[in-house]
Amino acid sequence: MSGLTGAVTTFEQVNVFLPWRLRYPEAGDAMRRAVPSIAAEQVEQIRREMPEYVRPHDTRYAEALELSVRYSLGQFVELVNDPDTPVDDVLAFFHKVGSWEAKEGRELGMLHAAIRLGTRVAIRRLSEAAAAADPDIPPSVYGEVTGAIFPYLDALAEAAERGYEEVKAEAGIPLGSRRRLLDLLVSGAVCADDIMDHAKRAAWPLPTSVAAVALDVRPGAARHRPLLGPDVLTGLHLAEPCLIVPDPEGPGRPAKLAAGLAGWDAAIGPAVPVAESAMSLGWARQALRLAQDGVIAAERPVIAVDHMPTLVIMRSGPLVSHVVSRRLQPLERTRPKQRRPLAETLLACLECGFNATEVASRMALHPQTVRYRLRKLEELFGAGMQDPALCLEFQIVLHAWLAANPAAAVEGTQVGE
């Protein structure tokens, strides 16, 4: 099959085995019968949420979308019933779809996003059809179906991408040119002439700014390709995979980036000039590590600039640790359960000018509780804790101590309660 070298050719290769043919034949038949109506519902959902697929003047788009959805869903149901079902034809079909998308000048990420959008409908409706036919199916089995559909879609996406890249290569864009461009940008050793030369070879329009995205590589992390446009440089080949996103603060880009990274543990670095891509990546990777360690909130994706004070503090680890030991030593004289609420209260007081009412509002505490903790803090630290010359130092060490002790949540009796 031309253009599919290295693509997945049997469904077992993506580690899924769902022999419903033997276990739940009635449910399998019910899912087969439901394919046309589910596919129609998927298409309607995609058209509703992705209006770019609604082109009344060109019915080819609607026909291609409908055929892609129905074919991919139907083949998946066949694989659920019999994992030995050949997949060469469906892979070849999506290889052609990828080629067509490239020739039409469309972003391949839109195709992937459309299919994944319809997947939510498919999972729900397939489960309903199976349950109606065989009410005794254990709930865990539906989890198997859900877990199987995403590797299947990854195989289709890979086939489409190969078709897409082949057309681009025929148009004069070498397949490895964008990978080499990304490698150059993240190396940190770049100059303007090198960037312009590599970008020209890769047919990559130089943006005003970029942001690097660090992706998780831990066992069990997402492995499907991020669903982003062709202007995003993809570094999944690296030991620490990453992306370079052009114009990350452009209209609609943050929302599209968050949607395209769905399922990934990822951190987005600050927007920087193209030549400073490596710096953005460094901050992104640090933010991702701190999120994985529980030091900062593990949003999806993590936005590095939202945690910049913690990132900066943690980069000065040895010095900050020394100052923490010196400035916060009085906390060691309190019970372990008291330390975190006292530290949080002291930080809030420093930031609110020791206004107990404002601190109580910020921390959702009764003002009397704040005043109790303040008296305790004065016993520990004395008047020095309100010294304006030490205010910034205290804030830094408190941020560092709280970040380094995320598991020190208060249990049982709390200070002032």
N, C-alpha and C positions, 0 to 999 in steps of 0.2 A: 504494500500500500504506500504509494508515494507520499512523502512528507510526514510519515508517522514513525520514523525511526526513534526508538526509545520510548514511545508512548505506552501507556498501560494497555495490554491486550487481553487480559483475563481479569475478572473482577476479584478473584482471590488475591491478586497481587496488591490490592489495597486492604488486605486483612479483614475481609468481611465474609461471613458465611451464614446465610439465612435460608436453609432448605425448607421453605414453607410447603413445597410440593409434598413432603413427607409428614410435616408436623401439623399444618393447618390448611389443608387443601380447599375447604369451603371459603375461608377468609381470602385465600389467594385468588380464587375465582371471582369473589366479590370485588376485590381491588381491580382486577382486569376490567370488569364491567363498568367500574366507576371512572376509568381513565378519561373517556371523552368529556364527561361533565366536569371533572376536576381540571382538565386542561383548559376548558373554556373559562372556568372561574379564575384560573391562574392568569390567563391572557387579559381578562377584564381588570384584574388587580394591577397588572403591570401597566396597562394603558392608563389606568386612573392615576397611578403614582409616578409614572414616567411618560409625560405627555409627548416627549420627543419621538416616541414610537407611533404616535397618531399622525399619519400623513395622508389625508384624504386624496391628495393629488397623485400619490404613488402607492398603490396597493401592495407593491412588492414587500414593503416593510412589514405590513400586517400579516401577509402570507408567510413570510420567513419566520416571524415571531411565533405564529400559531403552529407552524410545522415543527420548529425547534422545541417548543414546550411540549407538544403532544408526543413527539418522538422520544425526547429524553425521559419523560415520565413513563411512557409505555415500556421502554426498555428497562427502566429501573424496576418496574413491577415484575417484568419477566425474570430479572436477576434475583429478586426477592424470592420468587417461586422456585427458581432453579439457577444456582450460582454457576452452572456450567454453560449458561447461555452465552453464545459468542457476542463479543462487543465490537468487533472490527468495523461493522457497518456504521454503528452510531458514532464511533470515533472518527471514521472517514467523513461522515456527514458534518460533524462539528469542525473538522479540519477545513472543509469547504466553506462553512459559515464564517470561520475566521478569515479566510482568503477574501471572501466577498466584503466583509466589514472593512478590511484594509483598502480594497479597491474603491469602496464608497467613501473613504476618508473619514469613517466614523471611529470613535474610540472603542477599543475592544472591551474596556472595563464596563461600558454600558451594557454590553451583552451579558457579561457575567453577573452584573448587578441585577439585571432583569430576571435572569433565571433564578438567582438566589431569592429575589423578592417573591417569586411565585412558589418557592420551596415551602414557605410558611403555610400557604394554602394546601399544598400537596400533603405535608405531614399530617395536618389536622384532618383532612378529608379521607386520606388513606386509612388512618386509624379508625375513623368513624365507620367506614365501609367494612373493615375487618371485624370490628366489634359487633356490628349488627349481624354479621354472618356467623360469628362464633363468639358468644359472650364469655366463654371460659378461657379465652386467651389471657395469660398472666400480664399484668402491667409492664413487667420488665421487658417483654417482647417488643412493646411499642418503642421502648428506648433503643432496642437493637435496630429497628427500622430507621429511627432518627439518626442514630450513629452511623448507619450505612450510607445514607443519602449524600452526606457531605464529601466523603472520599470519592464517591461516584461522580459528583459534580466537578471535583478537582480534576478527575481524569478527562472529562469533557472540556474543561477550561484549558487544560494542557494541550489537547488536540487543536482547539481553536487558536490558541496562541501560536502554535507551530505554523498553522496556515497563514496567520496574520504576519508573522515574522518572515516567512518565505516571500510573500508579496513585497514586503518592505525591502528585502534583500535584492529582489529583482529590480526594484526601483533605484538601487544604488546605495542602500544603507546596509553596510556589513553587519551581520548578526551580532558580532562581538563588540561593535564600536561603542555602544552605550554602556556595556559592562566595563570597558576600558576607561570610559569617561568617569563612571562612578568610582572606580578604583583610584583614579587620579585625584578626584575631589576629596575623598576620605583619607587620602594619604597625608594630607597637610602640607606636602612639599609641592606647591603649585605656583605658577606665575600666570599673569593675564594672557600671554601669548599661547602658552600650552593649553589653557582652558578654551580659548577661542578656536584653536586648531582642532582639538578633540571634539568640541561641540559641533563644529562644522562637519566633521567626518560622520558624526552620529546623527546629523540632521536634527539637532536639539537646539531650538531657539534659546539664546541666553536670556534668563529671566532677570528681573531687578533684584530679587532675593530668593533664598532657598531656606528650607528647614529640613534637618535630618531627622529621621525616625528610627529609633532603636527597637528591634523586634526580639521577642523572647525566644530562647533556644533551649529552655529546660525540657526534660522528658514530659511528654503529654501536652506540650504547647501546640498551638495551632500550626497546621502545615499547609493549608490551602493558600493560594496566592492572594495577597491583598488585592481588593477589587478597586483599582485606581486607574486613572487615564494613562495613555501611552507617553505622556510627557513626564511621568514620574520615573526616575531612574531606580531600578530594582537591584538590590544587592543580596539576594537570597543565597548566593554562592559563597558568601563569606562565612567564616567561623562564627562571627557575631553579625547576623544578618541585619540589613538596614535598608532604608529608602532615602532618596533625595527628592524632595517635593518642591517644585518651582512655585514662586509667588504664593506662599502658604497663607498669606493674609488677604488674598484677593476675594472678590465677591463670591460667596457661597463655598469657598474652598475649605474652611474649617469644618463645616457640616459634612461635605463630601468626604473629607479625609477621615473623619470619625466613622462615617458609615462604611467606608472602604476597608477600615481596619477592624470591623466587627469580628469578634472571635479571637482576636490577637491580644496578647499582653504587649503593649507598646508604649513608648514614650516619645513625645515630639519635642525636639530641641527648639531653641529660639530662632526666629527669622534673622538671617545674616546675609551679607554679600556672598556671591557664589564662591569666591576664593576662600571664604571662611567656613566652608561646609564641614570640615573636620572639627572645628570648634563646636559647632552646633551639635554634631554627632557625639562629641565627648560629654556635653551636658545631658543629652538625651540618654546616653548609656548610664550615666551616674543616676539620673532620675529613675530609670527603670530598675536598677539594682536596689536603690533605697525603697522603692515601692514593693519590690519582691521581699525585702527584709522587714517590711512593716514599719519603716521609719516615716514614710510619707503615705498619704492616702493613695490607694491603688486604683485610681479611676481608669476607665478604658476609653480613650487612651490617657495616659498621664501627660499633662502639659507642664513641661519643665519650668517655664517662667512663673507658673503659679506657686512654685516651691523654691524660688530662688534664694531666699534667706537660708533655708535649711541646706540647700546644695552648696552654697558658698561656705557656710560654717563647717559642713562635713568635709570639705576639701582641705580645711586647715586643721585636720584632726588632732595631731600631736600637741600643737600649741593650745588649741581650745580645750583639750582634755586636761592639760596642766592647769589652765586658768579655772576650769570647772572644779577641779579638786581643791583649789585654793579658795575660791569665792563661795562655793556651795557646801563646804565642809560642815557647817552647822546643821544642814539637813540630816547628816548621818547620826545626829543625836536624837532624832525622832523615830517613831515606830515606822516600819516599812509602809504600812497602809496610809500613813499621814503624808509621806514625802511628795507624792505626785500632786495631790490637791493643794498642798502648800506652795509647791513650785508654780503651779498654774495660777494660783491667786497672786503670788508675787509678780509674775510676768504681767498679768492683767492690771495690777496696781501701777506698775511702772509705765504701762502704755496709757493708763487713764489718769495719770497724775495723782494717784492715791485717793481718788474720789470713790468712796465705798459704794455710793448709790449707783454710779456708772458701772463699777466693777460687778456689782450684783446683777444689774441688767444684762451685761455682756455674758456672764457665766450662768445666768438663770438660777441665781441663789437669792436667799433672803438677805437683806443688808446686814442683819445681825450676825449671820453666819460669816459674812465677809469681815465684819469687825472683829469677831472672835479669832479668825485666822490672822488678821493683821496684828493683833496683840501677841499671838504666838510667834509670828515672824519677827516682831520687834524684840521679843525675848531672845530669839536665836541670833539675829543679825545686828541688833542695835540700830542706832540712828544712821549708820553708814549706808543702809540699804536705800535711803532717800537722798543720798548725796548726788547732786546733778552731775558731778564729774564721773561718777561710777555708773550712771543710769544705762548708757549704751553697753558697757561691759557686762552688766548684770543681764541685760536683755539677750545678748549674744550667748552667754553661758547657759541661761535658762532655756533658750531655744535648743541648744545643743543637748542639754541634759534630757529634756522632754523627748527629743528625737531619738536619743540613744536608749530611752527606756519606754518604748511603746507598749510593752506588756505589763507595765506597772500600774494597771488599772486598779482603782480602789474597790475593794470588796468589804462587805460587812460594815462596821462602824467607820464613819468618815469624820474628818475634822469638823468640829462645830455642829455635829448632828447628834 
